Amino acid sequence: MKKKYVVKSTRDFQDIIKTGSYKKNKSFVIHYKKNELPYDRYGISVSKKLGNAVFRNKYKRKIRAIADNYKKLYINKEDYIIILRRTALEKSFAELEKDFNDLMKH
């Protein structure tokens, strides 16, 4: 994922979470909000409660790969904050992909 497709700043994260809409299932909570850019941007959050830095980065890479694979299907000019839930830890990559796609069809 290129840098321009990533939500990095804390201010943007907080704005999207506070003023945007959200959808959730057992694996993810996805906050989304329209932006004025001609492309979507993604931010990924994995809580420290779920594991150490190595573990969190592993799951961020998985989520980033899923978002990269399907981002052409969901070009809505929106910002997304994807938050991983604890129940996602027991699921396989294919199950995470399915859960992600189910939520993105909004």
VOLO-101878 format. One record per residue: x, y, z of N, C-alpha, C in turn. Coordinates in steps of 0.05 Angstrom, whole numbers, plus 5000, padded with zeros to 4 digits. Layout:
N
XYZXYZXYZ/...
This chain:
106
501749775000500050005000501850255000/501350434981502950674980502250865003/504151035009503851225032501351405029/500751475004498551665001495851535007/495751265008493351125015493051055044/494751165061494851105089494051345106/492251305125491651505145493651475168/495251685172497351665192496951835217/495952075213495952265236493752195256/494452245281492552195303490052365300/490452615290488152795286486152675266/487252565244485452445224484052195236/485552025250484351795263481951875281/482452065299480452155317478052275303/478552435282476352565267474552355254/475852155242474251945228472651785248/473851715271472451555291470251715304/470651975310468552135324466352215305/466952295281464852415264463852235241/465252005237464451835215462451615224/461651455205459851235211461550985216/460250765225461850525229460050275224/461450065219460149795217461949605232/460849395243462449205258461348925255/463148735258462448455260464248325281/464548065281466047935302469047975299/470048045276472848075271473848365270/472248545260473148815255471049025263/471949265269470349505270471549685249/469849775230470849945208469350215210/470850425216469850695216470450815189/468550965177468951075151467751355149/468951515132468051795129468951885101/467252035087467952145061470352335063/471952335042474152525040473952665013/475552875010475553024985477752934965/478952714970481052604953479852424932/481252384910480252204889480751904894/481551834919482151564926481451504955/481351254962480851174990483451175005/483151205032485451185050484750995072/486650845082486250645103488050695127/486950655150488450665175487850405190/489950285202489550025215490350055244/488749945262489249955290489049685302/491149595317491049345332491849415360/490149355380490549435407492949295420/494249435439496449325454495549095471/493049085477491948865494492048595480/492248605454492248345438494948215437/497048355441499648225440501948425438/504348325435506748495434506948615406/509048785402509348925377509648745353/511048525356511448335334508748225325/507148145345504548035340502648235326/502648485336500948685325501748755296/504348775291505248825264504548605245/504548355254503848125237500948155228/499148225247496348265240495848505223/497448715227497148955210497948885181/500048725178500848635151498548475138/497348295153495048135142492748315133/492048505150489848685143490548865119/493048955118493949115096493848955070/494548705071494448535047491548495038/489748455057486948425049485948675037/486548905049485549165038486749215011/489249145006490549174980489149004959/488548754966487248574947484548664937/483048804954480348864948479749164945/481749334946481249624946480049714920/480549584898479449664872476449614871/475349434887472549384888470949594903/472349744921470949924939472150204936/472050324913473050594910470750784915/470650894939468351064947469251344955/471951404952473051654961472451694991/473151495007472751505036475351435051/475451515076477551435094476451215111/478051015116477250785132479150745155/478150695179479750615202478850325208/480750135206480049855210481249775237/479549695255480349615282479949315285/482049175293481848885297480748825324/478948625325477748535350479048275359/478848215385480147985396479147725384/476647705376475647455365476847385337/478147585324479347535298481947375301/482947355325485547215328485346915324/482946805328482546515324481846445295/481546645278480646595250483046575231/482546425210484546405188484546655171/486546665154486746895135484246905117/483346685107480946675089478446775104/478146695129475846785144476047085150/478447195155478747475158478047625132/478847515110478247635084475147655080/473847435086470947425083469547635101/470447645126469247835145469748125135/472148185125472748445115470948515092/470648335073469048395049466048435057/465148285076462348315085461848595096/463848695111463548965122463849185101/465549145082466049355063463849395043/461949215041459649245023457549405037/458049655040456049835053455050035034/
